[in-house]
Amino acid sequence: MKRVLVTGGCGFIGRHVAQELVEHGYEVRILDVLLDQVHGGETVSIPADSELIKGDVRDRGTISAAISDIDAVIHLAAEVGVGQSMYEIARYVGTNDLGTATLLEALIKKPVERIVVASSMSIYGEGLYETPDGRRMNDARRSPIDVRAGRWDLLSAAGDMLLPVPTDEEKRPDLASIYALTKYAQERAVLIFGQAYDVDAVALRLFNVFGAGQALANPYTGVLANFASRLANGKRPMIFEDGKQKRDFVHVRDVARAFRLALEQRPAAGHAINIGSGRSYTISEVARLLAEAMGVPRLSPEILGKSRAGDIRNCFADIAKARELLGFEPSHLLENSLGEFAAWVRNSVAVDRGADMKRELEERGLVS
Ligand SMILES: NC(=O)c1ccc[n+]([C@@H]2O[C@H](COP(=O)([O-])OP(=O)(O)OC[C@H]3O[C@@H](n4cnc5c(N)ncnc54)[C@H](O)[C@@H]3O)[C@@H](O)[C@H]2O)c1
């Protein structure tokens, strides 16, 4: 039986990954520092038959102990808020990049067969676009002047509207936040390490992950969790810009399966691979669907008409590479999964800190 270390295994995605691995006969050890912002001091449940080490990935002694007698590592431990990364810079670079560096140094002394790291769609910045005559635009981006003036959509130099298309892995990264920078550094560090030390290394570029277990009290994470916390407290979801920006929502159980496949499929080694649903949804549509699923359709979204520093307009995944290298196929679409998500929210404590998050960003001039 293979033994796998899951760093950040008490987090939203980590718990599902650990469950998926246990169900498929792996022995799982979790290393997690149990951050207050994520867990709020609450007890976390991990799958029976898995082992928990409470500790920090930046701590050499802890990480060395955690990787003893381990065959593979899934590295998820990270600080995950895009907005917060713009002012808690040392904290984000410290956990995400120094954490990964410390793990990799430990793996030089105690090699494993495979390491899989969670990267992120955020590394792309804007997704891929095409011009009206079908030319690929690898580096489309909005000027801050246009964004401040409320011109949200992307235009070509000639002033034509650019068409957002599914983003593939060939799209050039365009790092627009400190979080994105740290995720890209994590991804590259793991892939470079894999090549240098002959360890199979895989980076999964996750799109917007949703599902039961999202940190509802943490306003810096997923948009769906933020909307759910607002709705559960009788408040309208707050939407930046005009709500027509498009994203790709992938179910956490599909993501957990993708991590298992990344451990098992040899052809994936050496690659960075998108994990999304391959579909796109406008943010307004998502807020509306969720309000319906939660039984409060009258709580229509509040469109703020303001933008956040580092935000992009559109990004949704081309998942052809995941299909080819991992045999990955998403099986839980957003529109079919919101009932289950709403039921979970009803049984959870959903503290709404959305307004605090907006104020924190405004105080630092990161909303305009
Ligand atoms: N949720 C998404 O939509 C999404 C999208 C793209 C990428 N990702 C990536 O997936 C991974 C997991 O994200 P998540 O949504 O489950 O986040 P999460 O915040 O729920 O989980 C992260 C876990 O890591 C732990 N952790 C943080 N710092 C640590 C440290 N120094 N040492 C040990 N443990 C530490 C936290 O306590 C937490 O349990 C992250 O690497 C994140 O960047 C998530």
The ligand as an SDF file (V2000), in Angstrom:
LIG
                    3D

 44 48  0  0  0  0  0  0  0  0999 V2000
  -10.1590   26.5540   -3.2930 N   0  0  0  0  0  0  0  0  0  0  0  0
   -9.8590   26.9230   -4.5380 C   0  0  0  0  0  0  0  0  0  0  0  0
  -10.7500   27.3380   -5.3020 O   0  0  0  0  0  0  0  0  0  0  0  0
   -8.4380   26.8110   -5.0500 C   0  0  0  0  0  0  0  0  0  0  0  0
   -8.1760   27.2180   -6.3620 C   0  0  0  0  0  0  0  0  0  0  0  0
   -6.8650   27.1380   -6.8420 C   0  0  0  0  0  0  0  0  0  0  0  0
   -5.8560   26.6210   -6.0450 C   0  0  0  0  0  0  0  0  0  0  0  0
   -6.1440   26.2410   -4.7590 N   0  0  0  0  0  0  0  0  0  0  0  0
   -5.0300   25.7230   -3.9480 C   0  0  0  0  0  0  0  0  0  0  0  0
   -5.4310   24.5010   -3.3400 O   0  0  0  0  0  0  0  0  0  0  0  0
   -4.8000   24.3570   -2.0620 C   0  0  0  0  0  0  0  0  0  0  0  0
   -5.8330   24.0720   -0.9890 C   0  0  0  0  0  0  0  0  0  0  0  0
   -6.7670   25.1580   -0.9480 O   0  0  0  0  0  0  0  0  0  0  0  0
   -8.0690   25.1430   -0.0220 P   0  0  0  0  0  0  0  0  0  0  0  0
   -9.1330   25.8640   -0.7530 O   0  0  0  0  0  0  0  0  0  0  0  0
   -8.3180   23.7820    0.4810 O   0  0  0  0  0  0  0  0  0  0  0  0
   -7.5730   26.0980    1.1610 O   0  0  0  0  0  0  0  0  0  0  0  0
   -7.8160   25.9710    2.7410 P   0  0  0  0  0  0  0  0  0  0  0  0
   -7.4330   27.2980    3.3150 O   0  0  0  0  0  0  0  0  0  0  0  0
   -9.1730   25.4200    3.0410 O   0  0  0  0  0  0  0  0  0  0  0  0
   -6.7460   24.8620    3.1550 O   0  0  0  0  0  0  0  0  0  0  0  0
   -5.3800   25.1390    3.3050 C   0  0  0  0  0  0  0  0  0  0  0  0
   -4.8870   24.3510    4.5000 C   0  0  0  0  0  0  0  0  0  0  0  0
   -3.4860   24.5830    4.6240 O   0  0  0  0  0  0  0  0  0  0  0  0
   -3.2060   24.7750    6.0040 C   0  0  0  0  0  0  0  0  0  0  0  0
   -1.9840   25.5830    6.1070 N   0  0  0  0  0  0  0  0  0  0  0  0
   -1.8320   26.9050    5.8050 C   0  0  0  0  0  0  0  0  0  0  0  0
   -0.5860   27.2900    6.0710 N   0  0  0  0  0  0  0  0  0  0  0  0
    0.0790   26.1910    6.5140 C   0  0  0  0  0  0  0  0  0  0  0  0
    1.4140   25.9660    6.9520 C   0  0  0  0  0  0  0  0  0  0  0  0
    2.3190   26.9650    7.0060 N   0  0  0  0  0  0  0  0  0  0  0  0
    1.7650   24.7150    7.3230 N   0  0  0  0  0  0  0  0  0  0  0  0
    0.8540   23.7070    7.2970 C   0  0  0  0  0  0  0  0  0  0  0  0
   -0.4230   23.8750    6.9200 N   0  0  0  0  0  0  0  0  0  0  0  0
   -0.8100   25.1010    6.5310 C   0  0  0  0  0  0  0  0  0  0  0  0
   -4.4220   25.4670    6.5700 C   0  0  0  0  0  0  0  0  0  0  0  0
   -4.5490   25.3170    7.9680 O   0  0  0  0  0  0  0  0  0  0  0  0
   -5.5390   24.7900    5.8080 C   0  0  0  0  0  0  0  0  0  0  0  0
   -6.0440   23.6760    6.5100 O   0  0  0  0  0  0  0  0  0  0  0  0
   -4.0030   25.6320   -1.8490 C   0  0  0  0  0  0  0  0  0  0  0  0
   -2.6660   25.3940   -2.2350 O   0  0  0  0  0  0  0  0  0  0  0  0
   -4.6480   26.6280   -2.7940 C   0  0  0  0  0  0  0  0  0  0  0  0
   -3.7260   27.6350   -3.1980 O   0  0  0  0  0  0  0  0  0  0  0  0
   -7.4110   26.3320   -4.2390 C   0  0  0  0  0  0  0  0  0  0  0  0
  1  2  1  0
  2  3  2  0
  2  4  1  0
  4  5  1  0
  4 44  2  0
  5  6  2  0
  6  7  1  0
  7  8  2  0
  8  9  1  0
  8 44  1  0
  9 10  1  0
  9 42  1  0
 10 11  1  0
 11 12  1  0
 11 40  1  0
 12 13  1  0
 13 14  1  0
 14 15  2  0
 14 16  1  0
 14 17  1  0
 17 18  1  0
 18 19  2  0
 18 20  1  0
 18 21  1  0
 21 22  1  0
 22 23  1  0
 23 24  1  0
 23 38  1  0
 24 25  1  0
 25 26  1  0
 25 36  1  0
 26 27  1  0
 26 35  1  0
 27 28  2  0
 28 29  1  0
 29 30  1  0
 29 35  2  0
 30 31  1  0
 30 32  2  0
 32 33  1  0
 33 34  2  0
 34 35  1  0
 36 37  1  0
 36 38  1  0
 38 39  1  0
 40 41  1  0
 40 42  1  0
 42 43  1  0
M  CHG  2   8   1  16  -1
M  END
$$$$
